[in-house]
Amino acid sequence: MDRTPKLTLDQELQAAVAIVRVGLDRIRDAACRTEAVGPHAAALQALYDPAKPDAGVLAFVADVVGTITVSMGDVDHDDIERVTELLDEAQGHVQDSTGDRIRHALALLEPLLQRCEECGQQKPDVEVMADPFSTALYPEENDHRQIPLCPPCATKRFEES
C-alpha cells in the first residue's frame, strides 16, 4: 500500500520553495544575530565557499538549473535551442558571477576575522572564550584568560587538560 500523499505539481513546488526558504532564513539568521564579522562570513561561505565551490547553495541552484536545461533538450519546439542557451547562461551567472562577487567580499572581510591563538588561522568560527585548558583544570576559578580559538583547537586544549 502506497501511503505517499499525492501532491499536485504546484503543491510539490510550493513545498520545496518553503523548505528552501526555511534554509535560507536559517543562514540569514545565523549571520545577522550579531555584529561580529565571523558569522557573516560563515553565512556567505554557506552560499559560496571559494575553497569548495561545488558545495554551497549557489552550486545547488546552478545544478538544478543545469539539470532542468538538460531535461528540456528533448522538447520539440522551435525556440528550445534559445531556451537552453538562456538557461545555460543563467546557470553560469548563478555560480560564476554571484559566486565571484561573494569570493571578493570574503577576501575583503578576511582581515577582520579573529585569528586562532593555537593554529594561527583566521576563520569565521574563531571565538574569544575562556581558556578551555585552565577552565577544565580549575573550574572553581572565574578569571580564566580569554583567548581566540577555533572549535577544533578549543577541543584540543580541553582534551589536553
MDTraj code that builds the backbone (N, CA, C; nanometers):
import mdtraj as md
import numpy as np

residues = "MET ASP ARG THR PRO LYS LEU THR LEU ASP GLN GLU LEU GLN ALA ALA VAL ALA ILE VAL ARG VAL GLY LEU ASP ARG ILE ARG ASP ALA ALA CYS ARG THR GLU ALA VAL GLY PRO HIS ALA ALA ALA LEU GLN ALA LEU TYR ASP PRO ALA LYS PRO ASP ALA GLY VAL LEU ALA PHE VAL ALA ASP VAL VAL GLY THR ILE THR VAL SER MET GLY ASP VAL ASP HIS ASP ASP ILE GLU ARG VAL THR GLU LEU LEU ASP GLU ALA GLN GLY HIS VAL GLN ASP SER THR GLY ASP ARG ILE ARG HIS ALA LEU ALA LEU LEU GLU PRO LEU LEU GLN ARG CYS GLU GLU CYS GLY GLN GLN LYS PRO ASP VAL GLU VAL MET ALA ASP PRO PHE SER THR ALA LEU TYR PRO GLU GLU ASN ASP HIS ARG GLN ILE PRO LEU CYS PRO PRO CYS ALA THR LYS ARG PHE GLU GLU SER".split()
xyz = np.array([
    [0.0837, -0.1174, 0.0000],
    [0.0000, 0.0000, 0.0000],
    [0.0892, 0.1251, 0.0000],
    [0.0661, 0.2136, -0.0926],
    [0.1434, 0.3376, -0.1043],
    [0.0791, 0.4454, -0.0170],
    [0.1517, 0.4920, 0.0844],
    [0.0988, 0.5941, 0.1756],
    [0.1516, 0.7336, 0.1420],
    [0.2240, 0.7456, 0.0324],
    [0.2768, 0.8748, -0.0091],
    [0.1622, 0.9627, -0.0565],
    [0.1454, 1.0790, 0.0065],
    [0.0368, 1.1661, -0.0384],
    [0.0642, 1.2147, -0.1807],
    [-0.0403, 1.2219, -0.2569],
    [-0.0273, 1.2685, -0.3943],
    [-0.0474, 1.4190, -0.3971],
    [0.0563, 1.4878, -0.4331],
    [0.0515, 1.6337, -0.4427],
    [0.0421, 1.6749, -0.5881],
    [-0.0238, 1.7850, -0.6101],
    [-0.0204, 1.8420, -0.7440],
    [0.1183, 1.8980, -0.7666],
    [0.1525, 1.9245, -0.8904],
    [0.2831, 1.9838, -0.9211],
    [0.3003, 2.1152, -0.8470],
    [0.1967, 2.1982, -0.8463],
    [0.2031, 2.3273, -0.7778],
    [0.2268, 2.3086, -0.6284],
    [0.1588, 2.2145, -0.5660],
    [0.1771, 2.1887, -0.4229],
    [0.3177, 2.1384, -0.3938],
    [0.3669, 2.0494, -0.4787],
    [0.5018, 1.9950, -0.4599],
    [0.6070, 2.1056, -0.4693],
    [0.5925, 2.1943, -0.5673],
    [0.6887, 2.3031, -0.5841],
    [0.6756, 2.4057, -0.4725],
    [0.5534, 2.4346, -0.4274],
    [0.5351, 2.5273, -0.3155],
    [0.6004, 2.4719, -0.1893],
    [0.5880, 2.3422, -0.1663],
    [0.6513, 2.2796, -0.0502],
    [0.8038, 2.2885, -0.0607],
    [0.8564, 2.2631, -0.1792],
    [1.0017, 2.2709, -0.1992],
    [1.0521, 2.4132, -0.1771],
    [0.9792, 2.5112, -0.2276],
    [1.0181, 2.6516, -0.2088],
    [1.0140, 2.6878, -0.0605],
    [0.9140, 2.6393, 0.0115],
    [0.9045, 2.6678, 0.1551],
    [1.0238, 2.6086, 0.2302],
    [1.0650, 2.4882, 0.1923],
    [1.1803, 2.4248, 0.2567],
    [1.3070, 2.5060, 0.2298],
    [1.3258, 2.5475, 0.1056],
    [1.4429, 2.6283, 0.0699],
    [1.4400, 2.7604, 0.1462],
    [1.3221, 2.8214, 0.1544],
    [1.3084, 2.9490, 0.2257],
    [1.3487, 2.9334, 0.3730],
    [1.3081, 2.8237, 0.4351],
    [1.3447, 2.7995, 0.5751],
    [1.4967, 2.7882, 0.5867],
    [1.5597, 2.7150, 0.4965],
    [1.7055, 2.7022, 0.4996],
    [1.7750, 2.8354, 0.4812],
    [1.7285, 2.9148, 0.3876],
    [1.7890, 3.0467, 0.3649],
    [1.7644, 3.1394, 0.4834],
    [1.6472, 3.1292, 0.5458],
    [1.6206, 3.2079, 0.6668],
    [1.7186, 3.1718, 0.7778],
    [1.7500, 3.0427, 0.7912],
    [1.8465, 2.9979, 0.8938],
    [1.9858, 3.0554, 0.8657],
    [2.0256, 3.0566, 0.7391],
    [2.1556, 3.1137, 0.7035],
    [2.1574, 3.2622, 0.7381],
    [2.0523, 3.3342, 0.7007],
    [2.0444, 3.4778, 0.7294],
    [2.0440, 3.5030, 0.8797],
    [1.9659, 3.4246, 0.9538],
    [1.9580, 3.4442, 1.0984],
    [2.0921, 3.4162, 1.1661],
    [2.1627, 3.3130, 1.1215],
    [2.2938, 3.2809, 1.1786],
    [2.3916, 3.3954, 1.1567],
    [2.3806, 3.4609, 1.0430],
    [2.4718, 3.5715, 1.0118],
    [2.4362, 3.6973, 1.0889],
    [2.3099, 3.7258, 1.1005],
    [2.2663, 3.8585, 1.1457],
    [2.2305, 3.8677, 1.2929],
    [2.2535, 3.7631, 1.3702],
    [2.2201, 3.7718, 1.5122],
    [2.3272, 3.8465, 1.5918],
    [2.4342, 3.8821, 1.5255],
    [2.5434, 3.9538, 1.5904],
    [2.6059, 4.0497, 1.4896],
    [2.6828, 4.1440, 1.5400],
    [2.7550, 4.2343, 1.4505],
    [2.8933, 4.1805, 1.4162],
    [2.9307, 4.0678, 1.4764],
    [3.0618, 4.0086, 1.4507],
    [3.0731, 3.9676, 1.3038],
    [3.1924, 3.9828, 1.2495],
    [3.2166, 3.9514, 1.1086],
    [3.2145, 3.8010, 1.0826],
    [3.2611, 3.7214, 1.1773],
    [3.2723, 3.5774, 1.1580],
    [3.1440, 3.5101, 1.1121],
    [3.0317, 3.5298, 1.1820],
    [2.9077, 3.4662, 1.1366],
    [2.8608, 3.5147, 0.9992],
    [2.8863, 3.6419, 0.9689],
    [2.8504, 3.6934, 0.8364],
    [2.9334, 3.6221, 0.7283],
    [3.0633, 3.6086, 0.7530],
    [3.1499, 3.5407, 0.6568],
    [3.1122, 3.3932, 0.6436],
    [3.0783, 3.3292, 0.7557],
    [3.0389, 3.1880, 0.7508],
    [2.9106, 3.1699, 0.6691],
    [2.8168, 3.2623, 0.6846],
    [2.6923, 3.2542, 0.6077],
    [2.7195, 3.2744, 0.4590],
    [2.8062, 3.3685, 0.4270],
    [2.8421, 3.3883, 0.2864],
    [2.9101, 3.2643, 0.2308],
    [2.9944, 3.1995, 0.3112],
    [3.0598, 3.0763, 0.2666],
    [2.9591, 2.9626, 0.2485],
    [2.8497, 2.9644, 0.3240],
    [2.7457, 2.8637, 0.3036],
    [2.6800, 2.8826, 0.1667],
    [2.6734, 3.0087, 0.1231],
    [2.6192, 3.0359, -0.0098],
    [2.7205, 3.0003, -0.1172],
    [2.8453, 3.0422, -0.0968],
    [2.9518, 3.0144, -0.1939],
    [3.0841, 3.0101, -0.1202],
    [3.1457, 2.8947, -0.1146],
    [3.2752, 2.8793, -0.0492],
    [3.3820, 2.8654, -0.1566],
    [3.4705, 2.9648, -0.1698],
    [3.5739, 2.9560, -0.2731],
    [3.6587, 2.8287, -0.2632],
    [3.6757, 2.7747, -0.1422],
    [3.7548, 2.6531, -0.1261],
    [3.6781, 2.5292, -0.1733],
    [3.5446, 2.5369, -0.1726],
    [3.4600, 2.4255, -0.2161],
    [3.3447, 2.4814, -0.2999],
    [3.3739, 2.5300, -0.4201],
    [3.2705, 2.5984, -0.4987],
    [3.1525, 2.5102, -0.5398],
    [3.1674, 2.3802, -0.5331],
    [3.0575, 2.2916, -0.5723],
    [2.9723, 2.2476, -0.4536],
    [2.9951, 2.3064, -0.3369],
    [2.9265, 2.2597, -0.2170],
    [2.8286, 2.3602, -0.1570],
    [2.8222, 2.4815, -0.2062],
    [2.7356, 2.5819, -0.1456],
    [2.5985, 2.5899, -0.2089],
    [2.5162, 2.6764, -0.1519],
    [2.3797, 2.6954, -0.2001],
    [2.3784, 2.7344, -0.3479],
    [2.4671, 2.8242, -0.3879],
    [2.4691, 2.8661, -0.5286],
    [2.4996, 2.7489, -0.6211],
    [2.5862, 2.6591, -0.5784],
    [2.6176, 2.5413, -0.6603],
    [2.4948, 2.4529, -0.6760],
    [2.4157, 2.4411, -0.5693],
    [2.2951, 2.3591, -0.5767],
    [2.1928, 2.4228, -0.6705],
    [2.1790, 2.5547, -0.6632],
    [2.0866, 2.6240, -0.7534],
    [2.1338, 2.6069, -0.8979],
    [2.2628, 2.6254, -0.9215],
    [2.3170, 2.6086, -1.0569],
    [2.2952, 2.4659, -1.1067],
    [2.3105, 2.3683, -1.0181],
    [2.2900, 2.2293, -1.0565],
    [2.1447, 2.2041, -1.0975],
    [2.0512, 2.2617, -1.0234],
    [1.9092, 2.2448, -1.0582],
    [1.8808, 2.3067, -1.1944],
    [1.9317, 2.4277, -1.2172],
    [1.9109, 2.4937, -1.3467],
    [1.9731, 2.4089, -1.4584],
    [2.0919, 2.3562, -1.4349],
    [2.1589, 2.2733, -1.5356],
    [2.0829, 2.1447, -1.5653],
    [2.0312, 2.0810, -1.4616],
    [1.9555, 1.9573, -1.4811],
    [1.8270, 1.9840, -1.5593],
    [1.7594, 2.0926, -1.5251],
    [1.6379, 2.1291, -1.5982],
    [1.6721, 2.1585, -1.7442],
    [1.7834, 2.2255, -1.7664],
    [1.8265, 2.2576, -1.9030],
    [1.8472, 2.1303, -1.9844],
    [1.9192, 2.0359, -1.9288],
    [1.9451, 1.9100, -1.9990],
    [1.8143, 1.8360, -2.0246],
    [1.7271, 1.8356, -1.9260],
    [1.5993, 1.7664, -1.9387],
    [1.5126, 1.8268, -2.0494],
    [1.5264, 1.9554, -2.0728],
    [1.4460, 2.0223, -2.1747],
    [1.5024, 2.0022, -2.3147],
    [1.6190, 1.9441, -2.3258],
    [1.6822, 1.9243, -2.4562],
    [1.6005, 1.8418, -2.5528],
    [1.5146, 1.7554, -2.5021],
    [1.4333, 1.6693, -2.5879],
    [1.2980, 1.7299, -2.6238],
    [1.2688, 1.8484, -2.5714],
    [1.1410, 1.9134, -2.6021],
    [1.1422, 1.9581, -2.7481],
    [1.0350, 1.9267, -2.8187],
    [1.0241, 1.9602, -2.9609],
    [0.9534, 2.0955, -2.9734],
    [1.0343, 2.1992, -2.9927],
    [0.9793, 2.3352, -3.0069],
    [1.0816, 2.4181, -3.0844],
    [1.0335, 2.5114, -3.1633],
    [1.1223, 2.5935, -3.2462],
    [1.2229, 2.6738, -3.1634],
    [1.1830, 2.7199, -3.0456],
    [1.2684, 2.8069, -2.9638],
    [1.3450, 2.7330, -2.8543],
    [1.3415, 2.6000, -2.8547],
    [1.4034, 2.5269, -2.7444],
    [1.5540, 2.5497, -2.7372],
    [1.6179, 2.5682, -2.8525],
    [1.7624, 2.5934, -2.8517],
    [1.7925, 2.7251, -2.7804],
    [1.7134, 2.8273, -2.8076],
    [1.7324, 2.9566, -2.7407],
    [1.7023, 2.9454, -2.5908],
    [1.6002, 2.8679, -2.5572],
    [1.5657, 2.8461, -2.4154],
    [1.6837, 2.7818, -2.3425],
    [1.7417, 2.6780, -2.4007],
    [1.8537, 2.6101, -2.3347],
    [1.9778, 2.6996, -2.3280],
    [1.9976, 2.7837, -2.4288],
    [2.1088, 2.8798, -2.4232],
    [2.0906, 2.9757, -2.3056],
    [1.9696, 3.0276, -2.2916],
    [1.9408, 3.1199, -2.1812],
    [1.9592, 3.0521, -2.0457],
    [1.9139, 2.9285, -2.0356],
    [1.9295, 2.8560, -1.9092],
    [2.0757, 2.8230, -1.8809],
    [2.1522, 2.7911, -1.9855],
    [2.2969, 2.7704, -1.9673],
    [2.3634, 2.8964, -1.9120],
    [2.3259, 3.0118, -1.9685],
    [2.3795, 3.1391, -1.9201],
    [2.3378, 3.1635, -1.7754],
    [2.2111, 3.1359, -1.7446],
    [2.1619, 3.1546, -1.6078],
    [2.2400, 3.0672, -1.5106],
    [2.2656, 2.9435, -1.5498],
    [2.3417, 2.8527, -1.4648],
    [2.4806, 2.9100, -1.4364],
    [2.5446, 2.9610, -1.5391],
    [2.6775, 3.0191, -1.5212],
    [2.6753, 3.1434, -1.4345],
    [2.5756, 3.2273, -1.4528],
    [2.5668, 3.3505, -1.3732],
    [2.5453, 3.3209, -1.2255],
    [2.4646, 3.2205, -1.1960],
    [2.4353, 3.1881, -1.0558],
    [2.5649, 3.1617, -0.9804],
    [2.6448, 3.0726, -1.0325],
    [2.7638, 3.0319, -0.9595],
    [2.8843, 3.1205, -0.9902],
    [2.9058, 3.1520, -1.1166],
    [3.0263, 3.2255, -1.1533],
    [3.0179, 3.3725, -1.1146],
    [2.9178, 3.4417, -1.1606],
    [2.9083, 3.5850, -1.1375],
    [2.8789, 3.6160, -0.9906],
    [2.7733, 3.5551, -0.9363],
    [2.7386, 3.5794, -0.7965],
    [2.8470, 3.5235, -0.7051],
    [2.8923, 3.4031, -0.7352],
    [2.9979, 3.3425, -0.6543],
    [3.1251, 3.4245, -0.6543],
    [3.1599, 3.4811, -0.7689],
    [3.2806, 3.5637, -0.7778],
    [3.2690, 3.6874, -0.6890],
    [3.1521, 3.7484, -0.6862],
    [3.1320, 3.8666, -0.6017],
    [3.1398, 3.8292, -0.4532],
    [3.0830, 3.7148, -0.4166],
    [3.0924, 3.6695, -0.2773],
    [3.2372, 3.6380, -0.2427],
    [3.3099, 3.5766, -0.3355],
    [3.4525, 3.5466, -0.3118],
    [3.5303, 3.6747, -0.2845],
    [3.5042, 3.7795, -0.3635],
    [3.5723, 3.9082, -0.3410],
    [3.5328, 3.9682, -0.2058],
    [3.4066, 3.9605, -0.1709],
    [3.3615, 4.0123, -0.0416],
    [3.4288, 3.9372, 0.0732],
    [3.4382, 3.8046, 0.0614],
    [3.5039, 3.7257, 0.1656],
    [3.6520, 3.7619, 0.1779],
    [3.7168, 3.7867, 0.0658],
    [3.8584, 3.8262, 0.0691],
    [3.8750, 3.9600, 0.1409],
    [3.7819, 4.0522, 0.1202],
    [3.7881, 4.1813, 0.1885],
    [3.7576, 4.1693, 0.3372],
    [3.6747, 4.0722, 0.3744],
    [3.6396, 4.0520, 0.5149],
    [3.7464, 3.9753, 0.5930],
    [3.8287, 3.8997, 0.5225],
    [3.9248, 3.8117, 0.5909],
    [4.0119, 3.8833, 0.6947],
    [4.0653, 4.0029, 0.6670],
    [4.1478, 4.0680, 0.7694],
    [4.0702, 4.1037, 0.8970],
    [3.9383, 4.1052, 0.8889],
    [3.8564, 4.1384, 1.0055],
    [3.8239, 4.0165, 1.0916],
    [3.8557, 3.8966, 1.0422],
    [3.8260, 3.7750, 1.1166],
    [3.9269, 3.7549, 1.2292],
    [3.8812, 3.6948, 1.3387],
    [3.9685, 3.6632, 1.4515],
    [4.0704, 3.5577, 1.4083],
    [4.1894, 3.5653, 1.4647],
    [4.2935, 3.4652, 1.4390],
    [4.2991, 3.3705, 1.5588],
    [4.2927, 3.2406, 1.5327],
    [4.3007, 3.1400, 1.6381],
    [4.4402, 3.1439, 1.6997],
    [4.4457, 3.1498, 1.8312],
    [4.5745, 3.1578, 1.9002],
    [4.6548, 3.0287, 1.8888],
    [4.5877, 2.9159, 1.8700],
    [4.6573, 2.7874, 1.8611],
    [4.7109, 2.7592, 1.7211],
    [4.6228, 2.7592, 1.6220],
    [4.6642, 2.7206, 1.4864],
    [4.7033, 2.8408, 1.4005],
    [4.6692, 2.9601, 1.4451],
    [4.7071, 3.0814, 1.3735],
    [4.6213, 3.1151, 1.2528],
    [4.5159, 3.0383, 1.2282],
    [4.4314, 3.0630, 1.1113],
    [4.3226, 3.1652, 1.1430],
    [4.2940, 3.2473, 1.0419],
    [4.1814, 3.3394, 1.0503],
    [4.0626, 3.2694, 0.9875],
    [3.9626, 3.2393, 1.0705],
    [3.8463, 3.1666, 1.0211],
    [3.7201, 3.2274, 1.0811],
    [3.6066, 3.2103, 1.0131],
    [3.4816, 3.2673, 1.0637],
    [3.4366, 3.2114, 1.1987],
    [3.4771, 3.0880, 1.2320],
    [3.4276, 3.0266, 1.3547],
    [3.5182, 3.0465, 1.4761],
    [3.6185, 3.1334, 1.4661],
    [3.7048, 3.1627, 1.5799],
    [3.6280, 3.2522, 1.6774],
    [3.6266, 3.2100, 1.8044],
    [3.5576, 3.2865, 1.9084],
    [3.6519, 3.3111, 2.0250],
    [3.6330, 3.4248, 2.0897],
    [3.7067, 3.4539, 2.2123],
    [3.6328, 3.3835, 2.3251],
    [3.7076, 3.3016, 2.4003],
    [3.6460, 3.2219, 2.5073],
    [3.7437, 3.2049, 2.6221],
    [3.6887, 3.1635, 2.7359],
    [3.7751, 3.1301, 2.8497],
    [3.8605, 3.0102, 2.8094],
    [3.9870, 3.0139, 2.8446],
    [4.0801, 2.9077, 2.8081],
    [4.0258, 2.7722, 2.8522],
    [3.9944, 2.6819, 2.7571],
    [3.9387, 2.5509, 2.7940],
    [4.0338, 2.4676, 2.8801],
    [4.1642, 2.4885, 2.8637],
    [4.2628, 2.4132, 2.9415],
    [4.2517, 2.4490, 3.0896],
    [4.2618, 2.5787, 3.1203],
    [4.2567, 2.6199, 3.2614],
    [4.1158, 2.6050, 3.3187],
    [4.0146, 2.6214, 3.2357],
    [3.8768, 2.6060, 3.2833],
    [3.8514, 2.4622, 3.3273],
    [3.9066, 2.3657, 3.2533],
    [3.8886, 2.2248, 3.2897],
    [3.9676, 2.1892, 3.4155],
    [4.0875, 2.2469, 3.4288],
    [4.1712, 2.2153, 3.5455],
    [4.1247, 2.2873, 3.6717],
    [4.0782, 2.4097, 3.6566],
    [4.0398, 2.4923, 3.7718],
    [3.8997, 2.5504, 3.7519],
    [3.7978, 2.4657, 3.7523],
    [3.6622, 2.5139, 3.7241],
    [3.6082, 2.6112, 3.8283],
    [3.6641, 2.6068, 3.9487],
    [3.6156, 2.6951, 4.0552],
    [3.6619, 2.8394, 4.0376],
    [3.7650, 2.8611, 3.9571],
    [3.8149, 2.9967, 3.9340],
    [3.7302, 3.0675, 3.8273],
    [3.7201, 3.1990, 3.8425],
    [3.6381, 3.2777, 3.7498],
    [3.7195, 3.3663, 3.6561],
    [3.8490, 3.3736, 3.6760],
    [3.9308, 3.4682, 3.5988],
    [4.0211, 3.3991, 3.4968],
    [3.9614, 3.3111, 3.4189],
    [4.0394, 3.2412, 3.3162],
    [4.0733, 3.3372, 3.2023],
    [4.1914, 3.3180, 3.1466],
    [4.2361, 3.4005, 3.0350],
    [4.1415, 3.3822, 2.9167],
    [4.1039, 3.4914, 2.8536],
    [4.0183, 3.4895, 2.7348],
    [4.1086, 3.4812, 2.6112],
    [4.0863, 3.3780, 2.5288],
    [4.1691, 3.3602, 2.4100],
    [4.0821, 3.3268, 2.2887],
    [4.1250, 3.3734, 2.1710],
    [4.0511, 3.3381, 2.0496],
    [4.0912, 3.1980, 2.0020],
    [3.9906, 3.1109, 1.9867],
    [4.0158, 2.9741, 1.9431],
    [3.9090, 2.9300, 1.8430],
    [3.9502, 2.8479, 1.7466],
    [3.8541, 2.7837, 1.6574],
    [3.8049, 2.6579, 1.7292],
    [3.6905, 2.6027, 1.6917],
    [3.6377, 2.4857, 1.7619],
    [3.7344, 2.3664, 1.7705],
    [3.8066, 2.3283, 1.6633],
    [3.8983, 2.2151, 1.6793],
    [4.0096, 2.2424, 1.7811],
    [4.0619, 2.3644, 1.7827],
    [4.1688, 2.3970, 1.8784],
    [4.1145, 2.4080, 2.0196],
    [3.9928, 2.4564, 2.0368],
    [3.9311, 2.4630, 2.1693],
    [3.9135, 2.3217, 2.2244],
    [3.8679, 2.2312, 2.1387],
    [3.8505, 2.0929, 2.1806],
    [3.9850, 2.0306, 2.2171],
    [4.0861, 2.0582, 2.1367],
    [4.2203, 2.0046, 2.1628],
    [4.2739, 2.0539, 2.2967],
    [4.2564, 2.1844, 2.3244],
    [4.3045, 2.2394, 2.4528],
    [4.2303, 2.1759, 2.5709],
    [4.1011, 2.1548, 2.5554],
    [4.0227, 2.0922, 2.6610],
    [4.0699, 1.9498, 2.6843],
    [4.0923, 1.8749, 2.5768],
    [4.1350, 1.7349, 2.5890],
    [4.2750, 1.7230, 2.6478],
    [4.3590, 1.8255, 2.6306],
    [4.4943, 1.8238, 2.6841],
    [4.4968, 1.8518, 2.8343],
    [4.3868, 1.9033, 2.8892],
    [4.3860, 1.9419, 3.0312],
    [4.3829, 1.8229, 3.1239],
])
top = md.Topology()
chain = top.add_chain()
for i, resn in enumerate(residues, 1):
    res = top.add_residue(resn, chain, resSeq=i)
    for name in ("N", "CA", "C"):
        top.add_atom(name, md.element.get_by_symbol(name[0]), res)
traj = md.Trajectory(xyz[None], top)
